Amino acid sequence: MARRITLDFLKTESASGVILALAAAAAIIMANSPWAHLYFGFIETPFTIQVGAFRETHSTLDWVKEGLMAVFFFVVGLEIKYEILRGELANPRRLVLPLVAALGGMIVPALVYLAINAGAGGAPQGWPTPMATDIAFAIAALAIAAPKLPPTLRVFLLTLAIVDDLGAVAVIGLVFTHGVQWIALGGAVVTLVLMALLGRWRGVPYLFYALGLVLVWAFTLKSGISTSVAGVAAAMTVPIEPRKPHRPGVLEDFMESLHPYVAFMILPLFAFCASGFSFAGMDLRSLLSPVALGVAFGLFVGKQVGVFGATAAVIGLKLARRPTGASWVELYGVSLLCGVGFTMSLFIGALAFPDALMAAEVRMGVLMGSILSSAAGMAVLSWAQGQRRDD
């Protein structure tokens, strides 16, 4: 059953990869075309959602990022929980590997950025920018370049990416958040506890979990903490046990029913809204600035060194094993893909550098680092897949 669920998940992911890439490309082209005002007008248009006492006004981009993407993180959380309890990561030694790799992939890029920005003219406050992997783009690149590689590599990448994204969210909370609404955060925690207790009721309607997710999301949004945390936390409360003998479990039902909507609707919309930015104001000076070079080298060099170095160290010390069926070359290719920071890096960079000139340098660095990482990673993985065919 574990293998069937994983293969179904990856089949949908592979099919949606091209759509996701096209949506991102369309956004960048439109943002630098004569119709740029239409694109930016669309993503920046504010609108209000009000339900009872809940009232929030945000732009289209923010609602997609903080609203719809919470469903994506919910599905990712379900996949990770399933793999931990029933799949590849049920062995603790398998879980250690992506966790340690994620830590390496957060620490080394930050150190690379700080090393480049330590001197005169540097901007050390941007150190969190290259820390996070863009889950959507990394998985899409993997699906396009090497759809027939072992599914364990996708599970490894998913787990690693969600860990370092949550790490980045924690950094945002510590470094860039200046006020947390503790009452709203308490409401989210209480709702999560109630959702966990629902698991004891064997015949609980699925609607209750959906309502619980909405409540956790609303409380988290009000608290000032990223709603990605709400999605993952809510997923952890969904029981894996089936409601009837010889039937898929509750968690499996949610995974299979939600994933097509996430893959073919939510992620492409997010890619279109979050990927577009203007090249205006960028020149050679911006390209060679400490901020741009720090972000670019942090993503391209820091990520692959941190992820692959930590992976090799853990396996070499026999604290963990390689993902089943995966070669060292394939692990290196996945490590390269971890340098695709893109939307998350752009988001963190905007928080670190509100100044327009610095923000332009961040965008250039993110673009360079992400393109280099994706191109190199896809090339290595395509070659590795070709070697498998030849064998």
Secondary structure, 3 states (H helix, E strand, C coil): CHHHHHHHHHHHHHHHHHHHHHHHHHHHHHHCCCCHHHHHHHHHCEEEEEECCEEEEEEHHHHHHHHHHHHHHHHHHHHHHHHHHCCHHHCHHHHHHHHHHHHHHHHHHHHHHHHHCCCCCCCHHHCCCCCCCCHHHHHHHHHHHCCCCCHHHHHHHHHHHHHHHHHHHHHHHHHHCCCCCHHHHHHHHHHHHHHHHHCCCCCCCHHHHHHHHHHHHHHHHHHCCCHHHHHHHHHCCCCCCECCCCCCEHHHHHHHHHHHHHHHHHHHHHHHHHHCCCCCCCCHHHHCCHHHHHHHHHHHHHHHHHHHHHHHHHHHCCCCCCCCCCCHHHHHHHHHHCCCCHHHHHHHHHHHCCCHHHHHHHHHHHHHHHHHHHHHHHHHHHHHHHHHHHC
